[in-house]
């Protein structure tokens, strides 16, 4: 099977009650535990607590805004089997290329169920579907991805609760979550170009304003779109507005 042809179309999960999930801690208890894990630097334990709370089996926290590049640099913390994570990197890069900025905004805090490719080997009893919940911590877009048993049905409400709690926990440990930001920061020139694009200026007009060539301006704009995972100038402007860059 050609992995690049694997079906990755997302679809909303069923709005039904949780079955076969017994919570050992209340929401308030979990919040306290997450605070303690953050103070101790136990990032993995905090994510494991969230996973247990919702009745899932494995967690993967990723920098969704960095997943446009093929590789594993977007992974923040995970206990998924490594081979599955490696395949997931290609799936996320492909999905990013098919999703526009508006769709990314609308998907925030909306649990989405997606299917892993058929040639991915999973532990027995684990569903081939996984749940993705995206949320923001500052300027970083994160995705919490959960693998769960085949006999567990997760409700939209409980998954949104976990998304909120994951955002809370990630905000407490923001230094670790955003550790790769410096590699993807826009330069002063790129920000200048982005500002003038948002003002409706063309490449020729920006070249005159900044006193550099049109080709150089286009190179800056291309770099901006690569770093922000956008495909058009309009999407780059929408990204800039959403992240208070202009």
N, C-alpha and C positions, 0 to 999 in steps of 0.2 A: 504493500500500500504506500502510495506517495503521501508523505506526511503533510506536504504543502496543500494537498487537496482535502484535508480533514475538515469536517463540518465544525464550525465554531460559532454558529449563530446563537446569540443569547436570547433567552426568553424569561419572563417573570416567573417566579416560583408560585406554587399554589397557595391560595389564601385559605388555609385550613388549620385546625388545631394541631398542636404538637402531640405526637404519639410516641410512646416508649422512651420518653425523656423525663428523668427525675432529677430535679435540681436540689443539690445538697446545701446550697447557700442562697440567701435572698439577694435581691438587687443591692440593697444597702451594704450587706456583708461583702459582696464582691467589690464594690467601690472601695471599701476600706482595705481589702486585700490588695487591690491594684495599686493603691497609694503606697502600701508597705513594700510591694515588689519593686516599685519605681525607686524608692529610697535606697533599697539594697542593691539596685542594679540588676535585678533578676528579670530581665526582659522576657526571656523565654517562658519563665514560670507564669508571668502575667498573661501572656498569650495562651498558654495552656489552660489557665483558669477560665478564660473567655470561651475557649473551645469546649471545655467540659460543661460550662454553664448552658450552652445552647444544644448540647447533645451531639456535637461533631466528634470526629476522630483525630483529624490532623489540621494544623493551621499553617498558613503561609502569609506573611505580611510583606507587601511589595511596594516599591515606589512606582506607582502606575504612570507617573509623568516621565519616568526614565525608561520605560519598557519599549520605547520605539526602536531602540538599538538591540540587535540580536545578541544575546549573551545573558549572563547571570548577575550583572552588576546591580540590577534593580531590586534584588532580593534583600530585604532587611533582616528577617529572621524566619526560620521555617523548620518544621519537623516532618515535612513531606519526604517520601523516598527520593533520593537524589536524581535518579533517572527520570522520574516524573517531573521534577522541577526543571530539569534541562529541556525536556520537551515543551513544558509550559512556556518557557522563554520564547520559543519560536511562535507559539500560538498567540501570545500577548503582542509580540511585534507585528504579526499579521493582523490581529484585531485592531491595533492602534492605527494601522494604515487605512482601515476601512471606516473609522469612526471620526466624525467631524467634531468641532469644538462644542457645538450646541448639544449634540448627543452626549458628550462627556459631562456637560453641566447637568443635563436632565437625569443622568444616571446616578448622581450623588445620593447616597443613603437609600438606594433602591436595590434590594437584593435581586440578583440575576443568577439564574441557573444555566450552566454551560456544560457541554459534554466533552470529555477527553477523547482524543483519537482512539480508534479501535485497537491499534497496535501497542498501546501503553499498558504495561502489566501492573496490576494493582493487587494489594493483599486481598485475600479471600474475604468476602463479606462487605467490601467497601464499594459504594456506588460509583459508577462511572461519571456521574454528574457531580459537579462541584459548584459551590455558591460563591459569588463575588459580591462584596459590599465595598463601594468606594466612598471615601470621605477625605476632607482636607484638614491638614494641620499647618497653619500658616500658609505659605505658598506651595507646600508640598501636597501632591495628590497621592493618596495611599489607597491600596486595595487589600482587604482582608479576604483570603480565599480559604474555604473550608471544605475538607473531604468528610463525608459522614457515612454511617452504616446504611446498607440497603433497606433495612426495615425501619428507618427513622424518617418521619416526615416533619419538616421544619416550617413553621408559620412565618409569614412576612413580618408580623409584629415582633416576634422574638428575635428574628434576625436583625431588624432595625434597632432593637434594644442593644444587641451586641455591637452593631456598628457605632452607635453613640458611645458605648463604653470603650470600644477600641480607640475611638477618637480621643476620648478623655485620657486613656492610658498613654497613647502615643504623644499627646501634648505634654504629659508629665516627663516623658523621656525624649524630648524633641531633639536634643543634640545627637542622639544615636540615629533617630529616624532621618534627619536631614544631613547626615555626615557627608554626603556626596554633592551637596548643593554647590560648593565652590567650583567643582569641575564643570557645572552647567550654568554658572552665572553669566548673564549677558555683560559684554564689555560696555564701556561708556559710549563708544561709537555705535554699537548695536542698539543701545537704548535711544540714542539720538535719532537713528534711522526709524526705529519703531515709533517714536513720538511724532515724527514728521509724517509717517505713513498714516497714523491715526488722525492727523490734521488734514488728510486728503491730498498730500503732495505726491507727485510722481517721482520716479527715480531721477529724471533729468532735473527737476526742481530741487530735489534734496541735494543733488551733486553741486548745484550752484550755491545753495545755502551753506553747505559744509566745505565747499572749495576743494572737492575731490572728484575723481572721475565717476561716470555713470556705472561703469563695470565694477568699480570698487563698492559703490552703493549696493548694487545687485548682489555682490558677494556677501556683504554684511546682512542683507535681508534674507538670503538663503541660509546663512548661519543662524539667524534668529529663528527661522521656521524649523530648522533641524533641532535646535535646542529646546524649542517649545512644543515639538511634535505636532506642528500645524502644517497644512498643505497649501493654504492660500494666504494672501495678505489680510483678507477679512477675518480669517480664523486667528491669525497672529494678533490682530487688533483686539478681538474678543478675549483672547488669552491675556493680553496686556491689561485690559480693563478689569478682568476678573481678579487679577493678581496685583492690582494697584501699581502697575509699572509705568503708566502714563497718566 
